Amino acid sequence: MKPYSVLLYYNYTPIPNPEEYRVKHHLFCIENNLLGRIIVAAEGLNGTVSGLKADCDAYMKWLEIDPIFAGSDFDFKIDYHEAHTFNKLHVRVKNEIVHSDLGVDPRVRTGKHLKPKEFKQLLKNDPDVVLVDMRSNYEHELGRFKGAYTFDMENLRDLPDHVQEIEHLKNKKVITYCTGGIKCEKASAYLIEKGFTDVYQLHGGIIKYGLEEGGEDFDGSCYVFDNRVATPVNSVNPEIVSECHVCHTKSDHMVNCANPECNEHLAICPSCLKEMEGACSPECKEHPRKRPYNEKGYYSKNSVGYSPELGFKSFKRTEKIEKQKKAQL
């Protein structure tokens, strides 16, 4: 087994003091050598982290025994990798654990949860089921379920601008899906609010479906928000659906353009990526700020001199300065 775990999770449980909890959470991650992105909000917690298996096991146990989350389910999605899939640790307080502006509360009402096995059986046995992808355009261009409805949206905040595209499905059995399930908690609630009568969601998302049921009928790869950029899902009947941006041959090699002023998320086959020196166009190839060619097509922010401890101290200094400014007003 690969030595590092990659955890994906969320939990819609109210956190009484998000700022205070953020500090405690950040310190635990530092002490247990974890890297990743974690969002703390009054409505709950959302995170993707990587670390050695023992450190990730300790982290999951720590969350599960925390009195704040007593009786709730984290439903961790666990993958494995050769190394950390993040270069830094960010633990931030935000208004929502997934930015939506949809004005819904999934703890009050949301779509019916389908476990991966139930989802698979429903797809096979009910011809009236329709799938709706709640991810961004660059995500579903790389991979999506066969026959799924997709929206040309940048993020979940744009859903109200596109919901009319599936207005004709209001009386159908609609199943929403996303990477790990978190977007669907609010997206399915929003559909119910808009009059959709029979709404479900794939619990645990694409990632869990791939881990537990082999990812059957998911075409392409799944975009992920870490150094891997994309990860395979379907081990049953895989099919590449995305095309190389340059030569238009089938390719699911997802990259960022080497020109930082472009930085587009694109599928570019390894051959074209090498020929274009990591760029997506001749203009980007000649751009004076173009980053060095990277065969993986992933460009993390400069982390020279960074450590999670220094990042934490920097946050505390900023916090202290902000408090002093407020005291002077």
N, C-alpha and C positions, 0 to 999 in steps of 0.2 A: 504494500500500500504506500502511496505517496505520503511524505512526512507532514505536509501542511494541510490544514483544513480551511475551507472557505465557507463561511456561514452567511446565510441570507435569512432575514427574519423581520417581523413587525409585530406590534402588539397595541391594539387600541384599548388601553387602560389609562384613565386619568392619572397624571403625575402632579402632585400637589404643588411642588416648588421646582419647576423645570431648571432654573439657573443653579440652584443648589445641587440638584440631582446631576446636572451636567458635569460639575466639578468632581463629584464622587465617581461618576462613570468613567471620566477621562483618566483619573488616577488609577482606577482598577485596570484599565487597558494598558497603561504604561507599565504597571507592576507585573503584568502578565504578557508583555511583549507582543501585544496585538496591534495591528494596523488596520485602517479602514475608514469608513464614513458612517457616522451615526448621527441621527437627528432626534433631538429631544423636544417634545412639545407638551402643552397641557393636555392634549388628547391622547398621548402615548409615545411609543418608541419605534424607531425604524433604523435598521442597520445592516451593513455588509462589512464583515471583518475577515481577516486572514491571520493565521498564526499556526504554530506547531500544534499537533493534535491534542496534546495534553493541556496546552494553554487554552485552546478553544473549548475543550471539555470543561475546564474550570470556569470559564466565562459563562457557558450555558447553565451550569449548575448554580452559579452566583445569581444569575437573572431569575432562575426558576424558584429560588428560595427567598427572593426579595419580597418582603411583606406588601410592597406596593402592587405587585403583580399576582398576589395570592389568588388561586382559583382560576387564573387565566391560562391561555395556551399560546406559547411562542411559535410552535410549529416550525422549528428550524429546518431549513433546506441545507444539506451538508454535501459539499463537493470536496475533491482532493486535488492537490497540486504539488509541484516540485519545490515551490518557494512561495514567499509572500506574493499576493496578487495586488498589493498596494505598496506605495512608497512612503506614505504619510498616514498620520492619524488625525482625523477631524471629528470632534464631537461638538455639535452646534445646536443652539436653541433656535427653533423657528415656530411660526404660528401653526403650521400643519406638518404632520410627518410625511405627507406627500402633498405637494402644492397643487391645489385644484381650484380653489375659489368657487366650489360648487354649492356651498351652503348646506351640506347634508351631514348627518351624523350616523356613521355605520353601526354605532352601538344602539341606536334607536331602531333603524331599519336598513336592511341591506339584502342583496340577492341571496337565494338559498345556496349554501355551500355544497359543492360536489367534490368528493374525494376523487383522486385520479382514476381509480378503478370504476367508480360510478360514472364519471365523465366519459370514459372509454366505452362503457356499456351503453350509455344513452346515445352516443354518436352512432353506434352500430345498429341499435334497435329502434330508434325513433327517427323516421325520415323527415319529420317536421321541425327538428331542432336546427337552429341557426347559431353560428358562432360570430361574435363581434370582438375584434381586437382593439384593446384600449391603450395600445402603446403608440409612441411617436412614429412618424413616417419612416425615418431611417432605420428603426428597429424592425418594423414588419416588412420592409423591403429586403432585409437580409433573411428573414424566416417567418413563417406563419402557418397556421393550420389550413389544410385543404378546404377551399370553399368559404373561408372566413371573410366577413365584411371588414374592411379597413378604412381608416380616415386619413386624409392628408393633413394631419395636425402636428404641430411642433411639440405640444405637451398637453396634459390633461385639462388645463385651463381652457383649451380651445374646444372641448367637447360640446358646449352649448351651441357653437357655430356649425356643428356637423350632425347633431342628433336628428335633424329633419331628413337626413339621407337614409335613415332606417325607420322612418315614420310608418312605413307599410308593414313593419314587423311587430307592431304593438300587441297583436293578439297571438303571436307565435311564441314558442318556447325558446327564449333567448339566453344563450350562455356567453358571458363575458370572460375574457382571459387577458392576462398580462404576464410579466416575467416571473414575479414571485407571489402575486395575489393582492398586493396592497392597493394598487390603483383600482382594482375591481370592487373593493369594499365601498368606495365612494361612487365609482362609475355606475355600478348596479343600483345603488340607492338613488342616484340621480335619474336613471331610467324609470324606476318605479314611480318616482315623483312626477315624471313626465307622462305617466299613463300606460307604461308597458305592464302587461298583466301577469306575465309568467317569466320571471327573471332569475337566472342562476349565475353562479361564478365558479370557475375552476379554482378550488382551494389549494393554495401552494403554488399556483401558476404553472407556467411552462416548465420551469426547473424541476419542480416536484413530480410533474407528470413524466418527465424524461427519466428521473431517478427511479420511480416506482413502477412505471408501466412501459418503459422503453421508448417513449416518445412517438409511438405510431401515428402516422398521418400528419406529423409536424414537418413541413418542408423547409429545408435550409437550416441555418444555425440561429442560435439565440444571442442577441446582443446583450452584453453584460457591462456594468459600469466599473470595471477595474482593468488591470494591465492585460488581461486575456482578450479584451475587446469582444470576442465572441466565443461561444462554447457549443459543441455538438449536443443535440437533444435526441434525435431519432436513431435508434439502433435496430429498428425493425424494417422500415421501408424508406430509407432516406432519399431525398432528392434535392438537388441544388436549385434554388429559384432565382437567386440574384445574379446579375450580370456585371462583368468587369466594366467599370465606367469608361475605360480607355478603348478596349478592343471588342467589347460586347460579347465575349465568350462567357459561358457559365462559370461563376466564381463566387465563393462565399468568404473570400479573404477580406475581412472588414478592416479598414484602416482610417487614419486621419491624414488629410493632406499635409505634406511637410511644410507648406507655406502657412505660418501661424496666423496670417491675416485672412486666410481661407479656412483652414482647419476643418473642412467638411468631412462628415462621416460618409465613407464610400466603400463600395466593394471594388477592389483593384487586384487583379490576379498577380501572383508573385513576379511573373515575367515582365509585365508592364510596369509594376512598381519599381523594379530594378532599372528598367530602361528610362523611366521618368524620374529616377532618383528620389522616389517617395512622393512626388507631386502628382496632382490630378489633371494638370493641363500644361501646355508649353509655357503659358504665362506664369503659372505658379512655379514651374521648374526654374525659370529665370529670375524669380523674385529675389531681391537682395537679402531678404530676411529668411530665406528658405532654410529649414533645419537640415542637418546631415541625414543622409539616407538611413533609414531604419527598416530592416526587412519585415519586422513585425507591424510596422505602421502605427506604433503607439508612441506618443510623445508626452511624457509626464512633465509637470512643471519642474523647473530647476530646484533641486533639493540640496544643493551644496551647503554643508554646515547644519542641515536640519536634523533634529532628533525629536521624538515625541515629548521629551522632557523640556526642551527649549521651546517647542510650540506651546506647551502648557504655561510656561513662565511668561512667554510673550502675551498670551491671553490674559493672565493675571495682571500684568503691568497695564495693559489696555483697560481692563476692568477698573483698576485703581484710579487711573487718570479720568475715566468717565465719571466715577463717583465724586472725585474732587471737583470736576467741572459743575456737576449738578449742585454740590454743596455751596458753590460760589454764586449760584443764580439767586 
